[in-house]
């Protein structure tokens, strides 16, 4: 998990001048709303294509989520927004989907003209550039999820290039939570072959521990795992931000970013080649933009429902955002409505080998060609 050098030429949110670490991306959104003084009765613009954990902090703050349409690129539809009723809107959450940075310059101008605060959701895009600037630098605040890129069982962050956040005081974690995170991190590392010569012994010990306690593995319990569907996503889970555990923060700060960047880009490009000509499958990004570091590899699939469940049953790392917030409306011309069911997010994690990618592509071809 820690081979390779730490520095990389690709900008990271963690390089921002103001960084506060929290327990999750969801908690970081809650903190951003708090710092923007969003109160009950206020309105917050949110995209129709989303994970419910994006919407939970808005509702928990007592604000009204106002859903907006996405254009064919997955960007906020400015045509839709300019015609919308924006009375009472305090902020907008805009996401860089799949780790491919979206253009933010025009949206920033739109927000400035209407005194709307911009929160960049960089949960999928911890690295990269947007319109010539680092991702996360366009908004008053930006958030990220550490679990999507680093071998940690928890963690998120709130960053800002414009406003002070270093003086934010968050509750500390109990010692037992610190110890549990450390053990979970070691278990995750062993299961991803991060301890040469010790992996088998460590896995045996953790398997025995999990069996005795009837516990799932850390991969199964990590709420942000790409291929895990949350059965409680519509519940208002705790979003009050607390400090991330010291172990998770240390790993995020010292993990070899150059390795993460290089292997994820390699895996994305390899999957693009393997799935380029599969009938009924459209690769959303055939060429990865320079400097982009993907979270997942997205494909749009015809006849999605039946194929998705068969691919899930095959055991490959695959996910889709069909478990959306209950009040999400159907909007004319909105790509978000299509992506919700038809875009499959395939794993391209740095711990996946080229052989793993061949197996993923083989399963996709098998299911989608039949």
Secondary structure, DSSP 8 states (H G I E B T S, - for coil): ---S-S--SS-BGGGSSEEEEES-HHHHHHHHHHHTT--TT-EEEEESS--HHHHHHHHHTT-EEEEE-B-TTSSB-HHHHHHS--TTEEEEEEE-GGG-----HHHHHHHHHHT-EEEEE-TT-SB-EETTEETTSSSSEEEEEGGGTSS-SS-EEEEESSS--TT---B---HHHHHHHHHHHHHHHHHTT-STTTHHHHHHHHHHHHHHHT---HHHH-TT-TT---TTTTS------BB--HHHHHHHHHS-HHHHHHHHHHHHHHHHHHTTT-TTEEES-SS--TT---SEEEEEETTHHHHHHHHHHHT-SEE---S--TT----TT-HHHHHHHHEEEEE--TT--HHHHHHHHHHHHHHHH-
